[in-house]
Structures are given as C-alpha cells and as structure tokens.
C-alpha cells in the first residue's frame, strides 16, 4: 500500500462509486451478473444515495434506509407521504426484513430539497425518481411490492401503472381529500385561467396543492387499470383525511379480491398509532399471500 497516497475527497469518492455503478450496470445489460454482484450493485446505489443526503444535511433518522437480504424472497419499496420521510417505516421495515424480504425506504427528493423549493418538485418527476428506485430493486429478480402512506399511496398507485408490481398497499389513501374553500377556489382558477394562476400563486402553497391534486385525480381515474392486488387501510379517527377515499377505491375496483379495511382507530399515521401492530401484520400477510407459489414454498 502506498503510504504517500492522497486521501480521496468526498467528490472523488462519489464519482468513483458512480463510475463503478455505471460499469456494473453495463456488464449486467450484456449478461446477467450473479446475484451476489447484483446485491453489491444495489448496495452501492444505496450508499451513493445516503452520501448525497448526508451532504444535504438530512437528519440521520430521516434518510433513505435499506434492509438488504442476501437471499431475498421479495423486495418491498416503501414510499412516504408528502412532507414525510422513511422514518415512519422503520418498524414495518424490520418486520418485513425478518420475514426474508429486502426492504427499501426512500427519501424523495421533494423532501430533501431546502428553502423555497421544498415541496416544489412536480409529481411526474417524483414518479420518474421512484421508477429508478424500482429498477434498482429489480436487480434482485424477485417480486416487488409497493407500500405508500398518504400521498405516497397516490405515488405508488401511479408507479404500479408503469411497472409490474406484485402488490400495492395504500395507507390512509387521499383519493377524497378535505379541501378548504380557498383551496377549491385556487384549483378552480388553475383550470379556468391557468395563466392567471401561474402569475398569482407561482410561489404559494397553492401551486404545490394543485400539483398534488392533479396526481390524485390521475391516480383515482386509473384505479380500475391497476392489475396488482390492492390492500387499502384507513382509520375512522383520521383527522387529516376522510374515509371516503376507500369508497372511491371500492367503486373503481369492483370485485377483484382486494382487501379494504376501515379501522376504528389508528389516526393518519397508521404505522405510528394504536393500530400499528395490526397494520404491520395486515401488510405482511397481504404481501406473503401475493407471493408466487414457488417462492412461498421455498
């Protein structure tokens, strides 16, 4: 070892890791890499993600996490809601990991931005970001299950329409959100006079609201096109979102063998409320029931 070697800078470390990822992905496209090397590739993607979040000074508990199995039976992508982070998924992630699954809880760039840009990333860009995370999990060549909380449920619905997810879980899905009179007026203005809306609310919360509302409308309108089985859970005591979102799901889905649950208690953050253990069990049971029979036997 060269005792006079100059330590790598942070930028050099990131660049070298990125170059390694590009090289491995190029090799994988030519001929499938062994599972161990694909796992290393996924791990490197994760390390790059974490380094970027560290540079953005994201608190440790709010950063992306990866619970990586060497021989996974499935992979689960956990998507937080708006203005939320993967921290809400820690206990569920460990629960799924102990059942043999690789679990990836991602911090979306929409929540990693700072200052005036916070919350300003259009939902189409966020879906593209999630597609990249999905493709990283696809390296494992196992069934991929999607879990989304609140607006994260809208995102995983849209993602599942683009990718072949094995199952979709929606926690507190906002298909029928509460809207104040001011919010309704802002949304109506955007539809009737989009040029005026852009001038008046270019930097206001209403731009974020309109973008999210468009994503909700797109996802709700295509629920019937979703091929993956669906688990939806909501609580009566959810003060942020009404339970009518479950009715929209039932109406769009019909009789497809989905599981739709309305709990008496649990709040908005179901995985952190009084029903957390039951919700964890429901998710695990649902995912395991959706596994291919060959995987289940193994």
C-alpha positions in Angstrom: 0.0 0.0 0.0 1.3 3.4 -0.9 1.9 5.3 2.3 2.0 8.6 0.3 -1.4 8.1 -1.4 -3.5 11.3 -1.2 -6.9 10.6 0.6 -9.8 10.9 -1.8 -12.1 13.9 -1.4 -15.8 13.5 -1.0 -16.4 14.4 -4.6 -13.9 11.8 -5.8 -15.5 9.1 -3.6 -18.9 9.8 -5.1 -17.5 9.9 -8.7 -15.6 6.6 -8.2 -18.7 4.9 -6.8 -20.8 6.3 -9.6 -18.3 5.0 -12.2 -18.4 1.6 -10.6 -22.2 1.6 -10.8 -22.1 2.5 -14.5 -19.6 -0.2 -15.3 -21.5 -2.9 -13.4 -24.8 -1.9 -14.9 -23.2 -2.0 -18.4 -21.9 -5.5 -17.7 -25.3 -6.6 -16.4 -27.1 -5.4 -19.5 -24.7 -7.5 -21.6 -25.0 -10.6 -19.4 -26.9 -11.0 -16.1 -24.5 -10.7 -13.2 -24.5 -13.3 -10.4 -26.9 -12.4 -7.5 -24.1 -11.5 -5.2 -22.8 -8.9 -7.6 -26.3 -7.5 -8.2 -26.7 -7.2 -4.5 -23.4 -5.3 -4.3 -24.7 -3.0 -7.1 -27.9 -2.3 -5.2 -25.8 -1.6 -2.0 -23.6 0.9 -3.9 -26.7 2.7 -5.3 -27.9 3.0 -1.7 -24.5 4.2 -0.4 -24.5 6.9 -3.1 -28.0 8.0 -2.1 -27.0 8.2 1.6 -23.9 10.2 0.9 -26.0 12.7 -1.1 -28.5 13.0 1.7 -25.7 13.5 4.2 -24.3 16.3 2.1 -27.8 17.9 2.1 -27.6 17.7 6.0 -30.7 15.5 6.1 -31.1 14.2 9.7 -29.9 10.7 10.2 -33.3 9.3 11.1 -34.9 10.8 8.0 -32.6 9.4 5.4 -33.1 6.5 3.0 -32.7 3.1 4.5 -32.0 -0.4 3.0 -32.5 -3.7 4.8 -30.7 -6.0 2.5 -31.2 -9.8 2.4 -28.5 -11.9 0.7 -31.2 -14.4 -0.5 -34.4 -12.3 -0.6 -37.8 -13.9 -1.2 -39.2 -10.5 -2.2 -38.4 -6.8 -2.3 -40.5 -4.0 -0.8 -40.4 -0.3 -1.8 -41.7 2.0 1.0 -42.8 5.4 -0.1 -43.6 8.1 2.5 -46.3 10.7 2.1 -46.0 14.4 1.4 -43.7 16.3 3.8 -42.7 13.0 5.4 -39.7 10.7 5.5 -38.9 7.0 5.7 -38.7 7.2 9.5 -42.3 6.2 9.7 -41.4 2.8 8.2 -38.6 1.7 10.5 -40.7 -0.9 12.4 -42.5 -2.1 9.4 -39.2 -2.4 7.5 -37.7 -4.6 10.2 -40.9 -6.7 10.4 -40.7 -7.4 6.7 -36.9 -7.9 6.7 -37.3 -10.6 9.5 -39.6 -12.4 7.1 -37.0 -12.7 4.4 -37.6 -9.6 2.3 -35.3 -6.8 1.2 -36.8 -3.5 2.2 -36.0 -0.1 0.7 -37.4 3.0 2.4 -36.7 6.0 0.2 -36.5 9.7 0.9 -37.9 11.5 -2.1 -36.0 14.5 -3.5 -39.2 16.5 -2.9 -38.5 16.3 0.8 -34.7 16.5 0.5 -34.8 20.0 -1.0 -34.5 23.0 1.2 -35.7 26.6 1.3 -38.3 27.9 -1.2 -38.0 24.8 -3.3 -39.3 22.5 -0.6 -42.4 20.7 -1.9 -41.9 22.2 -5.4 -40.9 19.1 -7.3 -43.7 18.1 -9.8 -45.2 14.7 -9.2 -44.2 13.5 -12.7 -40.5 14.0 -11.7 -41.1 12.1 -8.4 -42.6 9.2 -10.3 -39.5 9.1 -12.5 -37.4 9.1 -9.4 -39.4 6.2 -8.0 -39.0 4.3 -11.3 -35.3 4.4 -10.8 -35.6 3.0 -7.2 -37.9 0.3 -8.6 -35.3 -0.7 -11.2 -32.6 -0.9 -8.6 -34.8 -3.4 -6.6 -35.5 -5.2 -9.9 -31.8 -6.2 -9.9 -32.7 -8.8 -7.3 -35.1 -10.6 -9.7 -37.7 -11.2 -7.1 -41.3 -10.0 -6.8 -41.5 -6.3 -5.9 -44.3 -5.0 -3.6 -45.2 -1.3 -3.1 -46.3 0.4 0.1 -47.3 4.1 0.2 -48.7 6.2 3.0 -51.0 9.2 2.4 -49.8 11.0 -0.8 -47.2 8.2 -1.1 -50.2 6.0 -1.8 -51.0 8.1 -4.8 -47.4 7.8 -6.0 -47.2 4.0 -5.7 -50.6 3.7 -7.5 -49.1 5.7 -10.4 -45.9 3.7 -10.2 -47.7 0.4 -10.3 -49.4 1.5 -13.5 -46.0 1.8 -15.1 -44.2 -1.2 -13.5 -45.3 -4.8 -12.8 -45.6 -4.6 -9.0 -46.7 -7.9 -7.3 -48.9 -5.9 -4.9 -49.8 -2.4 -3.8 -50.6 -1.3 -0.2 -52.2 2.1 0.5 -52.2 3.5 4.0 -54.6 6.5 4.6 -55.1 6.9 0.8 -56.2 10.5 0.0 -58.5 9.8 -3.0 -61.1 12.2 -1.5 -59.1 14.8 0.4 -60.5 17.6 2.5 -60.2 20.9 0.6 -60.8 24.4 2.1 -62.8 27.0 0.3 -59.6 28.9 -0.5 -58.0 25.7 -1.9 -61.1 25.0 -4.0 -61.0 28.5 -5.5 -57.3 28.2 -6.2 -57.8 24.9 -8.0 -60.8 26.3 -10.0 -58.7 29.3 -11.0 -56.0 27.0 -12.3 -58.5 25.1 -14.5 -60.3 28.2 -15.8 -57.4 30.7 -16.1 -54.1 28.8 -15.8 -52.1 31.9 -16.9 -53.5 33.9 -14.1 -53.0 31.1 -11.6 -49.3 30.9 -12.6 -48.9 34.7 -12.0 -50.7 34.8 -8.7 -49.6 31.7 -6.9 -46.2 30.8 -8.6 -44.6 30.8 -5.2 -47.5 30.0 -2.9 -48.6 26.7 -1.3 -51.4 26.5 -3.9 -49.0 25.5 -6.6 -48.0 22.5 -4.5 -51.6 21.8 -3.8 -52.7 21.9 -7.5 -49.8 19.6 -8.5 -50.8 17.1 -5.8 -54.5 17.3 -6.7 -53.7 16.6 -10.3 -51.8 13.5 -9.2 -54.7 12.4 -7.0 -57.1 12.8 -9.9 -54.9 10.9 -12.3 -54.5 8.0 -9.8 -58.2 7.9 -8.9 -59.2 7.9 -12.6 -56.9 4.9 -13.3 -57.6 2.7 -10.2 -59.5 0.3 -12.4 -56.5 -0.2 -14.7 -54.3 -1.3 -11.8 -53.5 -5.0 -12.3 -51.8 -5.7 -9.0 -53.9 -6.8 -6.0 -54.5 -3.9 -3.5 -54.6 -3.5 0.2 -56.1 -0.2 1.5 -56.3 0.7 5.2 -57.9 3.8 6.7 -58.9 4.8 10.2 -62.2 6.4 11.3 -60.3 8.8 13.7 -58.1 10.1 10.9 -58.5 13.9 11.3 -56.5 14.8 8.2 -58.3 12.7 5.6 -61.8 11.4 5.4 -62.5 7.7 4.8 -64.4 8.4 1.6 -61.1 7.5 -0.2 -61.9 3.9 0.5 -65.3 4.3 -1.2 -63.6 5.6 -4.3 -61.3 2.5 -4.3 -64.3 0.1 -3.9 -66.2 1.8 -6.7 -63.3 1.8 -9.1 -62.0 -1.7 -8.3 -65.2 -3.8 -8.1 -64.8 -7.4 -7.1 -61.1 -8.2 -7.6 -60.1 -9.8 -4.3 -58.6 -6.6 -2.9 -58.6 -6.1 0.9 -60.0 -2.8 2.0 -60.1 -2.1 5.8 -61.6 0.7 7.8 -60.3 0.6 11.4 -61.9 2.3 14.3 -58.7 3.9 15.4 -55.2 4.4 14.1 -55.1 8.1 13.2 -53.5 9.3 10.0 -50.0 7.8 10.6 -51.3 4.2 10.9 -47.8 2.7 11.5 -47.3 5.0 14.5 -50.7 4.9 16.0 -52.6 2.5 18.3 -53.3 0.0 15.5 -49.6 -0.1 14.3 -49.1 -3.8 15.2 -52.3 -4.9 13.4 -51.4 -2.8 10.4 -47.9 -4.3 10.2 -49.5 -7.8 10.4 -52.0 -7.0 7.7 -49.3 -5.7 5.4 -47.1 -8.8 5.9 -50.0 -11.2 5.5 -51.1 -9.5 2.3 -47.6 -9.4 0.8 -47.0 -13.1 1.6 -50.4 -14.1 0.2 -49.4 -12.4 -3.1 -46.1 -14.2 -3.4 -45.7 -16.7 -6.3 -46.4 -20.3 -5.0 -42.8 -21.3 -5.9 -41.4 -18.5 -3.7 -43.8 -19.3 -0.9 -42.7 -23.0 -0.9 -39.1 -22.0 -0.8 
